[in-house]
Amino acid sequence: MNYYLLESKFIEDEAYFSFVEDFNDIEDKSDLSIKYYKKTPLIKVDQVYKQRRMSDVLKTVDYIAHRRLVDVLTANFVTGVQFIPVDVDVDGKVYHDYFYMNVFPSYNLLHLSSSQARNYSDYYNSYDFILNMVFDMDKLDKANVSHDFFRVKEYVSEVIINEKIKNIIDENNITGVVAFPVEIV
């Protein structure tokens, strides 16, 4: 199985977004679990930027997927991600067709020296920095990865996808993200 690092890719004149204060915890990587909210989380365009265009996957610390992508992913029974409805406010116009991608499973896979992991955080129980995403073959063989979306325990800041998800993104011309192969040593 091939794995890929999911990265943001801005389209021309694309905006950047942030959750309003009441929902900042939604992106807290110290709590990788299913999340529940009594009211719809709200994100707003960052006013510091002039750009206002929106791709299929909006940029925050994590990813906000448009219903077009969510519908394709759910039709393909993907695992490892919870889609939380969010409202997106762009200068007072509110969109209701976006979802926060809460990726909650994690696996111990990082090859620490090849990834050049640095600055271990006790709060997150992971490293704050890596130079490259490199998996350890021995850890991968033992991990029994069973999710399409997941995080690496040693570096929870990034989202990893498998070949199935990469193909869905490519075949549906999804804008706003790109997948880079993860090296395995």
C-alpha positions as CSV (number, residue, x, y, z in Angstrom):
1,M,0.0,0.0,0.0
2,N,1.2,3.5,-0.8
3,Y,0.7,6.4,1.5
4,Y,0.6,10.1,0.9
5,L,1.1,13.3,2.9
6,L,-1.9,15.6,2.3
7,E,-0.8,19.2,1.8
8,S,-2.6,22.4,1.1
9,K,-2.4,23.9,-2.3
10,F,-3.8,27.4,-2.8
11,I,-5.7,28.2,-6.0
12,E,-5.2,31.7,-7.4
13,D,-6.7,34.4,-5.1
14,E,-7.8,31.8,-2.5
15,A,-8.7,33.0,0.9
16,Y,-7.4,31.7,4.3
17,F,-9.9,30.9,7.1
18,S,-9.9,30.7,10.9
19,F,-12.4,29.3,13.4
20,V,-14.0,31.8,15.6
21,E,-12.8,31.7,19.2
22,D,-15.7,29.5,20.5
23,F,-14.5,26.7,18.3
24,N,-10.7,26.9,18.5
25,D,-10.6,23.5,20.2
26,I,-11.8,21.8,17.1
27,E,-8.2,21.7,15.7
28,D,-6.6,20.7,19.0
29,K,-4.2,17.8,18.2
30,S,-3.8,16.8,21.8
31,D,-7.4,15.3,21.5
32,L,-7.6,13.0,18.5
33,S,-11.1,11.7,19.0
34,I,-14.6,12.0,17.6
35,K,-16.0,15.4,18.3
36,Y,-19.4,16.7,19.0
37,Y,-20.8,20.3,18.9
38,K,-24.2,21.5,20.0
39,K,-24.1,24.3,17.4
40,T,-22.5,24.5,14.0
41,P,-18.8,25.7,14.2
42,L,-18.1,28.9,12.4
43,I,-15.1,29.9,10.3
44,K,-14.5,33.3,8.8
45,V,-12.2,34.5,6.1
46,D,-9.1,36.1,7.6
47,Q,-9.5,39.8,7.0
48,V,-5.8,40.5,6.7
49,Y,-6.0,38.9,3.2
50,K,-7.6,40.5,0.1
51,Q,-8.2,37.1,-1.5
52,R,-11.7,35.6,-1.3
53,R,-11.9,32.6,-3.7
54,M,-12.7,29.2,-2.3
55,S,-11.4,25.8,-3.4
56,D,-12.9,22.4,-2.7
57,V,-10.8,22.2,0.4
58,L,-10.4,25.4,2.4
59,K,-7.3,26.3,4.4
60,T,-7.2,26.5,8.2
61,V,-4.8,24.7,10.4
62,D,-6.5,21.6,9.0
63,Y,-8.9,21.0,6.1
64,I,-12.5,22.2,5.4
65,A,-14.0,20.1,2.6
66,H,-16.8,21.1,0.3
67,R,-19.8,18.9,0.1
68,R,-18.7,17.8,-3.4
69,L,-15.7,16.0,-1.9
70,V,-17.5,14.8,1.2
71,D,-20.2,13.2,-0.9
72,V,-17.7,11.3,-3.0
73,L,-15.7,10.2,0.1
74,T,-18.8,9.0,1.9
75,A,-20.1,7.2,-1.2
76,N,-16.7,5.3,-1.1
77,F,-17.1,4.4,2.6
78,V,-13.8,6.1,3.7
79,T,-12.6,5.5,7.2
80,G,-10.6,7.6,9.7
81,V,-12.4,10.9,9.2
82,Q,-15.4,12.5,10.8
83,F,-17.1,15.3,8.7
84,I,-18.3,18.0,11.0
85,P,-20.6,20.6,9.3
86,V,-19.3,24.1,9.5
87,D,-20.6,27.5,8.5
88,V,-18.2,29.6,6.4
89,D,-18.6,33.3,6.6
90,V,-17.0,35.3,3.8
91,D,-17.7,39.0,4.4
92,G,-21.2,38.3,5.7
93,K,-22.2,35.7,3.1
94,V,-22.5,32.4,4.9
95,Y,-22.0,29.1,3.2
96,H,-23.4,25.9,4.7
97,D,-21.9,23.3,2.3
98,Y,-18.5,22.8,4.0
99,F,-17.3,20.3,6.6
100,Y,-14.3,20.1,9.0
101,M,-12.3,17.0,8.3
102,N,-11.6,15.6,11.8
103,V,-9.0,13.0,11.2
104,F,-8.8,11.0,14.5
105,P,-6.9,7.7,14.1
106,S,-3.1,7.7,14.6
107,Y,-0.4,5.1,14.1
108,N,3.2,4.9,15.4
109,L,5.0,4.9,12.0
110,L,7.6,7.7,11.9
111,H,11.2,6.8,11.2
112,L,12.6,9.4,13.6
113,S,16.1,9.8,12.2
114,S,15.2,9.8,8.5
115,S,12.4,12.3,9.2
116,Q,14.8,14.4,11.3
117,A,12.2,14.8,14.1
118,R,12.9,17.5,16.6
119,N,11.4,19.2,19.6
120,Y,9.3,16.7,21.3
121,S,6.1,18.2,22.9
122,D,4.8,16.6,26.1
123,Y,1.5,18.4,25.5
124,Y,0.9,16.8,22.1
125,N,2.9,13.6,22.9
126,S,4.6,14.2,19.5
127,Y,7.3,16.1,17.8
128,D,6.9,19.8,16.8
129,F,9.0,19.5,13.7
130,I,10.0,17.0,11.0
131,L,12.0,17.8,7.8
132,N,10.5,14.9,5.8
133,M,7.6,12.4,6.4
134,V,9.4,9.0,6.4
135,F,7.8,5.8,7.6
136,D,9.7,3.0,9.3
137,M,9.0,-0.2,7.5
138,D,9.2,-2.3,10.7
139,K,6.7,-0.1,12.4
140,L,4.4,-0.1,9.4
141,D,4.5,-3.9,9.2
142,K,3.4,-4.1,12.9
143,A,0.8,-1.3,12.8
144,N,-1.9,-2.9,10.8
145,V,-3.1,0.4,9.3
146,S,-6.8,0.0,8.7
147,H,-7.9,3.6,8.0
148,D,-8.0,5.6,4.7
149,F,-7.2,8.9,6.6
150,F,-4.9,9.0,9.7
151,R,-2.2,10.8,11.5
152,V,1.3,9.7,12.6
153,K,1.5,9.5,16.4
154,E,5.0,11.0,16.5
155,Y,3.9,14.0,14.4
156,V,0.2,14.6,14.7
157,S,0.2,17.9,12.8
158,E,-0.1,16.2,9.3
159,V,-2.8,14.1,7.6
160,I,-1.8,10.9,5.8
161,I,-4.0,9.3,3.1
162,N,-3.8,6.0,1.3
163,E,-3.9,5.3,-2.5
164,K,-7.7,5.0,-2.4
165,I,-8.1,8.6,-1.2
166,K,-5.4,10.0,-3.6
167,N,-7.2,8.4,-6.5
168,I,-10.5,9.9,-5.4
169,I,-8.9,13.4,-5.2
170,D,-7.2,13.0,-8.6
171,E,-10.2,11.5,-10.4
172,N,-12.6,14.2,-9.2
173,N,-10.2,17.1,-9.8
174,I,-10.4,18.3,-6.2
175,T,-8.8,21.7,-5.7
176,G,-7.1,22.9,-2.6
177,V,-5.0,19.9,-1.7
178,V,-2.2,17.9,-3.2
179,A,-0.7,14.5,-2.1
180,F,3.0,13.8,-1.8
181,P,4.3,10.2,-1.5
182,V,5.6,9.1,1.9
183,E,9.0,7.5,1.8
184,I,9.2,4.1,3.6
185,V,12.6,2.9,4.8
